[in-house]
Amino acid sequence: MSLSIDQLSYGDVAKTIDHSLLRPELDDAFVLDGCRLAARYDVASVCVRPADVVRAAEILAGTDVAVGTTIGFPHGNHLTETKVFEARRALTDGATELDMVIQIGALKSGRDSAVRADIAAVVEVAHHAGAIVKVIFENAYLTDDEKVRACHLTEQAGGDFVKTSTGFAPSGATHDDLRLMRANTSPQVGVKAAGGVRTLDALLEVMALGVTRVGATATATMLDDFKARKAGLAPANAGAGPSEGSY
């Protein structure tokens, strides 16, 4: 069951969206246009590739749109020291939100203390700089038990969000996974859905499950639809909009 448009303001919806600019072939002009779109629609953040952080921070200076980037992306199996270096450099370049991938193989091997330590090391650097960390599980590769353990390890390590996916695995966010993640984290830990949320109705459905952030590329499609419906007009582009690749 989705939320009603009448219950929500534009800001309630827009500020759940992290506009994704992560595909490897995106050129400078695409990133520039994507950052400008994020500012125009006043979303929560952009999530850009590490090499684009400085440029994005310059474009979005003076706006309420945060700059985020990825750590250990997309497979998670970087050394912890490498992730910490990535985090420090991203923060220096102007990022205030870090989306890090866990050590997936370690989790599946039962090496929970290594997973927790890996997350905690990035969290320590980020929190010292006043930034937040969203911890990506990549649920397509995990059992439900592993997802639950990842939730507990993230919270123990001080992570700010649990996140379903990178958008580069065989599948993205599912409602069952979002329910499971929400049920196995404390209220102060946010839940981020990534991969597959491309329409306003899909966004409202995951928000109703307790999701507080969504990685998206169909940002304009969803928010234009919200504004149209809020104004009492027929849904605009109610079907799946064009996608530049979700995360």
N, C-alpha and C positions, 0 to 999 in steps of 0.2 A: 504494500500500500504506500503510495507516494504522499508527500506533503501537498497541501493546497497552496496555490498561488496567493490566495488571500491571506495566508498566514505569514508570508515572507515579504521582506523589502528587497529592493534591487541589491543592496549591500549584503544582505544575508546570503544571497546566491553568488554574487560576483566574488566575494571574499572567501569562498570555498575553493576557488579555481587557481591552480598553479599552471600557467600557460607554458606548454612544453615546446622547447626548441632544441631538440636533442639528436635529430637524425644526422648521420655523419656527413651527408652531402649538402647540407644547408650552407649557402654562401652568405657573405657579409650582408648583402642587401636583404636577404630573407630574415636574418636575425634582427637587423635594424627594424624592418617592418613589423616583425613579431613583437619586439619590445614596445614599439609605438602603439600597436594594437592593445597590448596589455595595459599601457598607461591610459589609453582612450576609454577602455572598458573598466578601468580601476579594479583589476583583479587582485588576488592576494599576492601573487608573485609570478615571475618568470623562472623557469628552470632551464638554464643554458649549459652548454658544454664548458668545461673549465677554461678553454682558450678564449671563450667569449665573455668571461665575467667582467673584465675591465671595461669592455665596450658597453655591455648592458648596464653596468653601474653608472657610466657617464650619461647614457640615454635616459635612465630612469631617475637620475638625481632630481630631488625636489618633488617627486611623486610619492604616493603611498603604496607603491608596488615594490615589494622586496625582490632582491636578486638572490636566486638560489642556484646551486650547481650540484654536480654528482661527485661522489667519492667511491672509488673502487668499482667503477661502473664498466660494463654491466654484469660481470660475473662474480664479483665479490672476493675473489681469491688472491688479491694483492696482499703482500705482507702488511702487517699492522703499521709498521714504520712508514711504509709508502702511503697508506691512507692518512696517517697523521701529517705527513708532509703535504699531501694534496689539500687537506683541510686548512692547514696554516696558510698555504699560498692562496687558496680561494678566499679566505677571510681577509688577507692583506689586500687582495684585488678588489674587494668590495662586496663579497657575498655575505648574507646574513642568515641563510638557510642552506643546510647541507643534507642531501639525500644520499645516504650511504648504503651499499649492499653488504649484507652479512657474509661471513665465510660459509657459504652454503655447504661445501664438502665437510667442513668441521662439524656443522650442526648434524648432518646426516650420519656422521661417524660417531656421534655421541660425545664429542669433545665440547661440552657446554661451557666449561670454564674458559676455553680459548675464544669461543664466540662472544661471551660476555666481556672478556678483556678487550677484544677487538673493538667492540662497540664503545666501551667505556673510554678507551683512549681517544677516540674521535670526539666523543661527548665532552670530555674534559677540555680539550682545545677549544671547541665551539662555545661552550658555556662561559669559559674565561673571557671570550670576546663578545659575549652577549648574543650569540647566535643559537639557532635551534637545529636539532638533528632529527631527520625522518629516516627510520631504519627499514630498509627494503628486504623483505624475506625471499621474494621470487617464489610464490606459492605454487606455481606450476610444477615445481620439482619436489614439493614437500608433502608428507602425509599430514593428516590432521594433528597427530601427536607432535610432530615436528613444528607445526605452526603454533601450537599452544606453547611449547617450550620456547620458541623464538619470542613470543609475546612476553613471557616471564623474564627471559634474559634481557630483553630490551628495557623493560621497566627497572630491573635490578641495576642495569648499567646507566640509568638516567636518561634514556632516550625520550624525546618529546613526542614522537609519533611512531606508530607501526604502519607499515605501508605494504601493500599486496605484491607489487610487481615493478619491473623496470619498463615493461612494454615491449621488450625485445625477446621474451620467452614465448613458448607456444600458446600461452593464454594469459589473460589479465585478471582483473578483479571479478569475483563472483559474489553473489549475495550470501551464499553459504559461508564463504571465507570471511566476509565482512562481519557477519553475525558472530562467527567464532572469535575473531580478533577483538571485537567490541566486548564480548563476554569475558575475555581473558586478560583484559587490561583495566587498570583503574580509570576513573573518570577524567583524571588530569592528563592522561595520555591520549593524544589524538589518534584518529584512524584515517589513513589516506588510501583512497581507491585509485588505482592506476591501470590503464589498459581497458578500453572498451566503452568508456562513458562519453558518448558523442551526441546525445540529444538531451534536451531539457528534461523530458520525462525520466530518462535514465538517471540524470543527475538528482532529480527530486527523490527518486526511489532509494538511491544510496544514502542521501542525506537523512531519509526517514529511518535508516538502519543505524544511524549514529555516526556516519562519516562526516568529518569536519574539513577535509581537504580532498580535492580530486585533481589528478593530473590529466590535462586535456589539451587537445589541439583545436577542437571544434568550438572554441570559446565564443567567437562572434555569433555563430549559429545558435548556440544555447542562450546567450544573453539577449540577442535580438528577439528570440522567441519569447523569453520571459517578459521583456518590455512590451511586446505586442499583446500578449495575453493579459498582462497587468492593465493595459489600457482598454481592455475589453474587445480587442480585435481578434480575428481568426488566427490560429497558430501559424507563425511564419516558419517555413522549412521544418515542419514537425517531424519529417523523416530524418534519416541519418544524413548529416551534413558532410561536406568534404573534409577529409582528414589528412593532416600532414604527418601522421604517425603518433600514436599515443605513447605515454610512458607511465 
